[in-house]
Amino acid sequence: MTKDRQHGNRGGIPPGLKPVRTRIIIETELARMADGIGSTTSVPVILGSVRD
């Protein structure tokens, strides 16, 4: 039996924890990954957003 099953956690957010500023966290991590890819491959990386 896995630890998650023992505690009844099925991959969701544990009780008592809430996502805070999820968009900021995702954007920060994507920028970090893009910087790593750009520096490793010497290919310029352009970040932006798409608007409808």
TORRODO-746467 format. One record per atom (N, C-alpha, C): atom name; residue number from 0; z, y, x. Coordinates in pm, whole numbers. Layout:
N
+------+-----+--------+--------+--------+
| atom | seq |      Z |      Y |      X |
+------+-----+--------+--------+--------+
|   CA | NUM |      Z |      Y |      X |
...
+------+-----+--------+--------+--------+
***
This chain:
52
+------+-----+--------+--------+--------+
| atom | seq |      Z |      Y |      X |
+------+-----+--------+--------+--------+
|    N |   0 |      0 |   -118 |     85 |
|   CA |   0 |      0 |      0 |      0 |
|    C |   0 |      0 |    124 |     90 |
|    N |   1 |    -87 |    219 |     59 |
|   CA |   1 |    -96 |    339 |    142 |
|    C |   1 |     17 |    435 |    109 |
|    N |   2 |     38 |    527 |    199 |
|   CA |   2 |    142 |    627 |    179 |
|    C |   2 |    115 |    711 |     53 |
|    N |   3 |    -15 |    746 |     30 |
|   CA |   3 |    -49 |    825 |    -89 |
|    C |   3 |    -14 |    752 |   -217 |
|    N |   4 |    -42 |    623 |   -220 |
|   CA |   4 |    -10 |    546 |   -340 |
|    C |   4 |    140 |    535 |   -362 |
|    N |   5 |    215 |    523 |   -254 |
|   CA |   5 |    360 |    513 |   -266 |
|    C |   5 |    418 |    637 |   -332 |
|    N |   6 |    360 |    751 |   -306 |
|   CA |   6 |    413 |    876 |   -358 |
|    C |   6 |    338 |    926 |   -481 |
|    N |   7 |    242 |    850 |   -527 |
|   CA |   7 |    170 |    887 |   -647 |
|    C |   7 |     69 |    999 |   -628 |
|    N |   8 |     37 |   1035 |   -505 |
|   CA |   8 |    -60 |   1141 |   -477 |
|    C |   8 |   -199 |   1080 |   -475 |
|    N |   9 |   -287 |   1131 |   -555 |
|   CA |   9 |   -423 |   1076 |   -562 |
|    C |   9 |   -525 |   1172 |   -503 |
|    N |  10 |   -490 |   1240 |   -398 |
|   CA |  10 |   -583 |   1330 |   -331 |
|    C |  10 |   -580 |   1472 |   -383 |
|    N |  11 |   -498 |   1500 |   -478 |
|   CA |  11 |   -488 |   1636 |   -531 |
|    C |  11 |   -393 |   1720 |   -449 |
|    N |  12 |   -365 |   1836 |   -498 |
|   CA |  12 |   -271 |   1925 |   -430 |
|    C |  12 |   -130 |   1877 |   -461 |
|    N |  13 |    -48 |   1858 |   -358 |
|   CA |  13 |     88 |   1811 |   -382 |
|    C |  13 |    163 |   1908 |   -473 |
|    N |  14 |    254 |   1856 |   -555 |
|   CA |  14 |    332 |   1943 |   -643 |
|    C |  14 |    402 |   2052 |   -563 |
|    N |  15 |    401 |   2172 |   -615 |
|   CA |  15 |    468 |   2283 |   -549 |
|    C |  15 |    378 |   2364 |   -457 |
|    N |  16 |    259 |   2312 |   -425 |
|   CA |  16 |    166 |   2386 |   -339 |
|    C |  16 |     48 |   2434 |   -422 |
|    N |  17 |      6 |   2556 |   -398 |
|   CA |  17 |   -108 |   2613 |   -469 |
|    C |  17 |   -206 |   2669 |   -366 |
|    N |  18 |   -336 |   2656 |   -392 |
|   CA |  18 |   -431 |   2718 |   -299 |
|    C |  18 |   -419 |   2870 |   -305 |
|    N |  19 |   -412 |   2931 |   -189 |
|   CA |  19 |   -399 |   3076 |   -181 |
|    C |  19 |   -520 |   3130 |   -108 |
|    N |  20 |   -588 |   3222 |   -173 |
|   CA |  20 |   -705 |   3285 |   -111 |
|    C |  20 |   -804 |   3183 |    -58 |
|    N |  21 |   -840 |   3090 |   -143 |
|   CA |  21 |   -929 |   2980 |   -104 |
|    C |  21 |  -1061 |   3033 |    -48 |
|    N |  22 |  -1117 |   3134 |   -112 |
|   CA |  22 |  -1246 |   3187 |    -67 |
|    C |  22 |  -1236 |   3241 |     76 |
|    N |  23 |  -1130 |   3310 |    107 |
|   CA |  23 |  -1112 |   3366 |    242 |
|    C |  23 |  -1100 |   3254 |    344 |
|    N |  24 |  -1026 |   3150 |    310 |
|   CA |  24 |  -1009 |   3037 |    402 |
|    C |  24 |  -1144 |   2970 |    428 |
|    N |  25 |  -1222 |   2948 |    323 |
|   CA |  25 |  -1352 |   2882 |    338 |
|    C |  25 |  -1447 |   2969 |    420 |
|    N |  26 |  -1452 |   3099 |    390 |
|   CA |  26 |  -1541 |   3189 |    465 |
|    C |  26 |  -1501 |   3196 |    612 |
|    N |  27 |  -1373 |   3198 |    640 |
|   CA |  27 |  -1325 |   3203 |    778 |
|    C |  27 |  -1364 |   3077 |    854 |
|    N |  28 |  -1347 |   2962 |    790 |
|   CA |  28 |  -1382 |   2836 |    856 |
|    C |  28 |  -1532 |   2823 |    876 |
|    N |  29 |  -1612 |   2866 |    778 |
|   CA |  29 |  -1757 |   2862 |    796 |
|    C |  29 |  -1801 |   2952 |    911 |
|    N |  30 |  -1742 |   3069 |    922 |
|   CA |  30 |  -1774 |   3161 |   1032 |
|    C |  30 |  -1734 |   3099 |   1166 |
|    N |  31 |  -1619 |   3033 |   1170 |
|   CA |  31 |  -1573 |   2969 |   1293 |
|    C |  31 |  -1670 |   2858 |   1335 |
|    N |  32 |  -1713 |   2778 |   1237 |
|   CA |  32 |  -1807 |   2670 |   1268 |
|    C |  32 |  -1942 |   2726 |   1313 |
|    N |  33 |  -1988 |   2832 |   1246 |
|   CA |  33 |  -2115 |   2893 |   1284 |
|    C |  33 |  -2109 |   2949 |   1426 |
|    N |  34 |  -1998 |   3012 |   1462 |
|   CA |  34 |  -1982 |   3065 |   1597 |
|    C |  34 |  -1987 |   2952 |   1700 |
|    N |  35 |  -1922 |   2840 |   1668 |
|   CA |  35 |  -1923 |   2725 |   1758 |
|    C |  35 |  -2063 |   2668 |   1776 |
|    N |  36 |  -2136 |   2656 |   1666 |
|   CA |  36 |  -2273 |   2605 |   1672 |
|    C |  36 |  -2361 |   2701 |   1750 |
|    N |  37 |  -2347 |   2831 |   1723 |
|   CA |  37 |  -2428 |   2930 |   1793 |
|    C |  37 |  -2403 |   2932 |   1943 |
|    N |  38 |  -2279 |   2921 |   1983 |
|   CA |  38 |  -2248 |   2926 |   2126 |
|    C |  38 |  -2288 |   2797 |   2197 |
|    N |  39 |  -2283 |   2686 |   2126 |
|   CA |  39 |  -2321 |   2558 |   2187 |
|    C |  39 |  -2472 |   2544 |   2200 |
|    N |  40 |  -2545 |   2593 |   2102 |
|   CA |  40 |  -2691 |   2574 |   2100 |
|    C |  40 |  -2768 |   2697 |   2148 |
|    N |  41 |  -2701 |   2808 |   2168 |
|   CA |  41 |  -2765 |   2934 |   2206 |
|    C |  41 |  -2866 |   2981 |   2101 |
|    N |  42 |  -2846 |   2940 |   1977 |
|   CA |  42 |  -2931 |   2982 |   1866 |
|    C |  42 |  -2853 |   3087 |   1786 |
|    N |  43 |  -2914 |   3202 |   1759 |
|   CA |  43 |  -2843 |   3304 |   1681 |
|    C |  43 |  -2813 |   3255 |   1540 |
|    N |  44 |  -2692 |   3280 |   1495 |
|   CA |  44 |  -2651 |   3240 |   1363 |
|    C |  44 |  -2632 |   3365 |   1279 |
|    N |  45 |  -2692 |   3365 |   1160 |
|   CA |  45 |  -2682 |   3480 |   1071 |
|    C |  45 |  -2605 |   3438 |    947 |
|    N |  46 |  -2495 |   3506 |    919 |
|   CA |  46 |  -2416 |   3478 |    800 |
|    C |  46 |  -2442 |   3587 |    698 |
|    N |  47 |  -2443 |   3549 |    573 |
|   CA |  47 |  -2464 |   3647 |    467 |
|    C |  47 |  -2430 |   3586 |    334 |
|    N |  48 |  -2471 |   3653 |    230 |
|   CA |  48 |  -2447 |   3600 |     97 |
|    C |  48 |  -2573 |   3619 |     13 |
|    N |  49 |  -2584 |   3538 |    -90 |
|   CA |  49 |  -2697 |   3544 |   -180 |
|    C |  49 |  -2646 |   3601 |   -312 |
|    N |  50 |  -2716 |   3700 |   -362 |
|   CA |  50 |  -2678 |   3762 |   -489 |
|    C |  50 |  -2784 |   3731 |   -592 |
|    N |  51 |  -2743 |   3711 |   -714 |
|   CA |  51 |  -2838 |   3686 |   -823 |
|    C |  51 |  -2906 |   3812 |   -866 |
+------+-----+--------+--------+--------+
***
